[in-house]
Amino acid sequence: MFLFELDSISKTTAKMKYFANLLFVVIFLSDAFAQEGDAAFRKKIDWLEKKLSFTYYNVDQAMWWINTFTYNEESGICKYRSISSKNPAKLVGKKYTERTFHFGDLNPYLITVAPVNENQGMIVKGKLIRLETIKHEALIGKTINGVAGTSQSYIHFSIPKYLEDSVASLTDSIALVLKTLAMSATDLTRSDNEAKNRQAIFEAMTGEFSVGEIKRFAESRREGLIFFEEYKNRVKVAEGYFGFDPVRMQYYQVVIGESGQMTYDFYTLDNTVSGLVLISMANPSNKIRLENRSLFVYEINGQAKEYRPSRSF
């Protein structure tokens, strides 16, 4: 009996060592992947800080513009500062304009690049990058000479022609990096807190969206209930509700088609994936995937429909 107990203890100890080593490997790999991701993020930030920090001269207004872009790792705040002056060497007569934002407040699907053919103050000949916020909310802070101004729902970066001429497709490259960082910052992942999951789901599905020729307008009627309408060529083709039943702890959707026919389905949160995915209780192959704070996808009968913010590309 004593030898049997010793053998049992030995096997148990060996198993504990095995799982301890396995746990160490998992933690080590997780840290390694995290460090690799942090390094890639920092590399993009360093690149932006260099490319968005430059000086140019607006010849039409005889004005110098000195721009700097910085990122604060602790707060996650981006700051774009523009100093305008007739004579940069003088300490007086300068105008300081600062805009602050978080990457998580930007809509990665509403980034545009447009040519600029004439000088317009801080916007000069070259190209202009315009980024809009999620839900068009005024989330871009603005100060002028240290005095708070009206917050904005967009931010733009003017890239002078001389920079475009020196580096091919510079503006497009800057826009792509900004979009990549905004995409990463707005990704939705499932939380252990169900209330947070519900809040993220309803926020993502509220607003104005496009899918092909269909325009969708969804507004919150009360907590846990969205009313939506869908139009094609300005003709309403569907309307309905998306909500959450706190008694059954289920999501549901009711759709009334153009002919008046009503369909409904119940959904539950998929706890087997890291993202926010709702699966149909009647047909698990039908899903609603919340890709990020600006985009969700319906997967119905093997077909996927991406709902993107209106005016996106």
C-alpha positions in Angstrom: 0.0 0.0 0.0 2.8 2.4 0.9 4.6 1.7 -2.4 1.4 2.2 -4.3 0.8 5.6 -2.6 4.4 6.6 -3.4 3.9 5.7 -7.1 0.6 7.6 -7.2 2.2 10.7 -5.6 5.1 10.4 -8.1 2.7 10.3 -11.1 0.7 13.2 -9.7 3.9 15.3 -9.2 5.0 14.5 -12.8 1.6 15.7 -14.1 1.8 18.9 -12.1 5.3 19.6 -13.5 4.0 18.9 -17.0 1.1 21.3 -16.7 3.3 23.9 -15.0 5.8 23.7 -17.9 2.9 23.8 -20.4 1.4 26.9 -18.7 4.9 28.5 -18.8 5.1 27.9 -22.5 1.6 29.4 -23.1 2.4 32.5 -21.1 5.8 32.8 -22.7 4.3 32.6 -26.2 1.5 35.0 -25.3 4.1 37.5 -24.0 6.1 37.0 -27.2 3.2 37.6 -29.5 2.2 40.7 -27.4 5.7 42.1 -27.6 5.7 41.5 -31.4 2.4 43.3 -31.7 3.6 46.2 -29.6 6.8 46.4 -31.7 4.8 46.6 -34.9 2.5 49.2 -33.4 5.4 51.3 -32.2 7.0 51.1 -35.7 3.9 52.5 -37.3 3.7 55.3 -34.7 7.3 56.2 -35.2 6.7 56.3 -39.0 3.7 58.6 -38.6 5.5 60.9 -36.2 8.2 61.4 -38.9 5.9 61.7 -41.9 3.4 64.0 -40.3 5.9 66.3 -38.8 7.1 68.8 -41.4 7.3 72.5 -42.3 5.9 74.2 -45.4 5.4 77.7 -46.7 2.1 79.0 -48.0 3.3 81.4 -50.6 -0.2 82.9 -51.3 -0.5 84.1 -47.7 3.2 84.5 -47.0 2.7 82.2 -44.0 4.9 79.4 -42.5 3.3 76.3 -41.1 5.2 74.0 -38.7 3.3 70.7 -38.1 4.2 68.0 -35.5 2.4 64.7 -34.8 3.0 62.9 -31.5 1.5 59.9 -29.6 1.4 59.5 -25.9 1.7 55.8 -25.0 0.3 56.2 -21.4 -2.9 58.1 -22.4 -3.2 56.8 -26.0 -3.8 60.4 -27.1 -2.6 61.5 -30.5 -1.8 65.2 -30.8 -1.4 67.1 -34.1 0.0 70.6 -33.6 0.2 73.3 -36.2 2.1 76.6 -35.7 1.5 79.3 -38.2 3.6 82.5 -38.4 4.8 85.1 -40.8 8.2 84.8 -39.2 9.0 81.6 -37.4 12.1 83.1 -35.9 10.1 85.6 -33.8 8.5 84.6 -30.5 5.4 86.7 -30.9 2.8 86.6 -33.6 2.4 82.8 -33.7 -0.8 80.9 -33.7 -0.9 77.4 -32.1 -3.6 75.0 -33.2 -3.8 71.6 -31.5 -6.1 68.7 -32.3 -6.2 65.6 -30.1 -7.9 62.2 -30.7 -7.7 58.5 -29.9 -7.3 55.9 -32.7 -10.3 54.1 -31.2 -12.5 57.1 -31.9 -11.8 57.1 -35.7 -13.9 55.3 -38.2 -11.5 53.2 -40.4 -14.1 53.1 -43.2 -14.5 56.9 -43.5 -11.0 57.9 -44.5 -10.7 59.8 -47.8 -7.8 61.3 -49.8 -8.5 64.2 -52.2 -6.3 66.5 -54.3 -6.0 70.1 -53.3 -5.4 72.5 -56.2 -5.0 75.8 -54.4 -3.7 77.1 -51.1 -6.4 77.6 -48.4 -4.7 78.6 -45.1 -3.3 75.5 -43.4 -4.6 73.4 -46.4 -2.2 73.8 -49.3 -1.7 72.5 -52.8 -1.1 68.7 -52.7 -3.4 66.2 -51.1 -5.7 66.2 -48.1 -6.4 63.2 -45.8 -9.7 63.4 -44.0 -10.7 61.1 -41.2 -14.1 61.0 -39.5 -15.1 59.7 -36.1 -17.4 56.8 -35.3 -21.0 57.8 -35.5 -19.9 61.3 -36.6 -19.5 62.3 -32.9 -17.5 65.4 -32.0 -14.6 63.5 -30.5 -11.7 65.5 -31.9 -10.5 68.0 -29.3 -9.3 71.4 -30.5 -7.4 74.3 -28.9 -6.2 77.5 -30.3 -3.4 79.2 -28.4 -4.3 77.1 -25.4 -8.0 78.0 -25.4 -10.4 75.2 -26.0 -12.4 75.4 -29.2 -15.4 73.5 -30.5 -14.8 69.8 -30.8 -15.0 68.3 -34.2 -16.2 65.0 -35.8 -13.3 64.9 -38.3 -9.6 65.7 -38.6 -7.6 66.4 -41.7 -3.9 66.3 -42.6 -2.7 68.5 -45.5 0.2 66.9 -47.4 2.1 69.6 -49.5 2.9 68.8 -53.1 6.7 69.0 -52.5 6.4 66.0 -50.1 4.2 64.1 -52.6 6.8 64.8 -55.3 9.7 63.5 -53.1 8.1 60.3 -52.0 5.8 58.4 -54.3 2.3 57.7 -52.9 3.2 59.2 -49.6 -0.3 60.4 -48.8 -1.8 57.1 -49.7 0.7 55.4 -47.4 -0.1 57.7 -44.5 -3.8 57.1 -45.0 -3.3 53.3 -45.0 -1.3 53.4 -41.8 -3.9 55.6 -40.1 -6.6 53.2 -41.3 -4.7 50.2 -40.0 -4.2 51.7 -36.6 -7.9 52.7 -36.4 -9.0 49.2 -37.5 -6.9 47.7 -34.7 -8.1 50.2 -32.1 -11.8 49.6 -32.9 -11.8 45.8 -33.0 -14.5 44.2 -30.8 -13.6 41.3 -28.6 -15.9 39.3 -26.3 -15.7 40.3 -22.6 -16.5 38.2 -19.6 -18.9 41.0 -18.7 -22.1 40.4 -20.5 -23.4 43.9 -20.0 -20.3 45.3 -21.8 -20.9 42.9 -24.6 -24.5 44.0 -25.0 -23.4 47.7 -24.9 -20.8 47.1 -27.6 -23.2 45.2 -29.8 -26.0 47.8 -29.7 -23.6 50.7 -30.2 -22.1 49.0 -33.2 -25.5 48.4 -34.8 -26.8 51.9 -34.3 -26.4 54.5 -37.0 -26.4 54.8 -40.8 -25.1 52.0 -42.9 -24.8 50.9 -46.5 -24.8 47.4 -48.1 -24.7 47.5 -51.8 -27.6 49.7 -52.9 -29.4 49.3 -49.6 -29.2 52.1 -47.0 -30.0 51.2 -43.4 -31.0 53.7 -40.7 -31.0 52.3 -37.1 -31.8 54.2 -34.0 -32.0 53.3 -30.3 -35.6 53.4 -29.0 -34.7 52.4 -25.5 -32.0 50.4 -23.7 -31.7 47.0 -25.5 -33.9 47.9 -28.5 -33.1 49.2 -31.9 -35.6 50.2 -34.6 -34.2 50.1 -38.2 -35.4 50.9 -41.7 -33.8 49.9 -45.0 -34.2 51.8 -48.3 -33.3 51.0 -51.9 -33.4 54.0 -54.3 -35.2 55.9 -51.5 -38.0 53.3 -51.4 -38.4 51.5 -48.1 -37.9 47.8 -48.5 -37.8 46.6 -44.9 -38.1 47.7 -41.3 -37.9 45.9 -38.0 -36.4 45.7 -34.5 -33.3 44.2 -33.0 -33.3 43.8 -29.3 -32.4 41.8 -26.2 -34.7 39.9 -23.9 -33.4 40.1 -20.4 -35.7 37.4 -19.2 -34.6 34.7 -21.7 -31.2 36.3 -22.0 -31.5 36.1 -25.8 -31.1 38.6 -28.6 -33.9 38.7 -31.2 -34.6 40.3 -34.6 -38.0 41.0 -36.2 -38.0 42.0 -39.9 -41.1 43.2 -41.9 -40.4 43.0 -45.6 -41.7 45.2 -48.4 -44.7 42.8 -48.9 -45.6 43.0 -45.3 -44.3 39.5 -44.5 -42.7 39.2 -41.1 -39.8 37.0 -40.1 -38.0 36.7 -36.8 -35.1 34.9 -35.3 -33.5 34.5 -31.9 -29.7 34.8 -31.3 -27.3 33.9 -28.5 -23.7 35.0 -28.0 -21.1 32.5 -29.3 -18.8 31.9 -26.3 -16.4 29.7 -28.3 -14.8 32.6 -30.2 -12.9 35.7 -29.0 -14.9 38.1 -31.1 -18.5 39.2 -30.8 -20.6 36.8 -32.8 -24.3 36.1 -32.4 -25.5 32.7 -33.7 -29.1 31.9 -34.6 -30.8 29.5 -32.2 -32.9 28.0 -35.0 -30.1 27.7 -37.6 -26.5 28.1 -36.1 -25.1 28.6 -39.5 -26.8 32.0 -39.6 -24.8 34.6 -37.7 -24.3 38.3 -37.0 -20.6 39.1 -36.7 -19.6 42.4 -35.0 -16.3 43.0 -36.8 -15.5 46.3 -35.0 -17.2 49.5 -33.8 -18.1 50.5 -37.3 -19.0 47.3 -39.2 -21.2 44.3 -38.7 -21.9 41.3 -41.0 -25.1 39.2 -41.5 -24.4 35.7 -42.6 -27.7 34.3 -43.7 -28.1 31.1 -45.7 -24.5 31.1 -46.7 -24.5 34.7 -48.0 -22.7 37.5 -46.2 -23.8 41.1 -46.1 -21.4 43.7 -44.8 -23.1 46.8 -43.2 -20.6 49.6 -43.4 -21.1 53.2 -42.4 -22.6 55.4 -45.1 -20.2 57.3 -47.3 -17.5 54.7 -46.7 -15.3 53.1 -49.3 
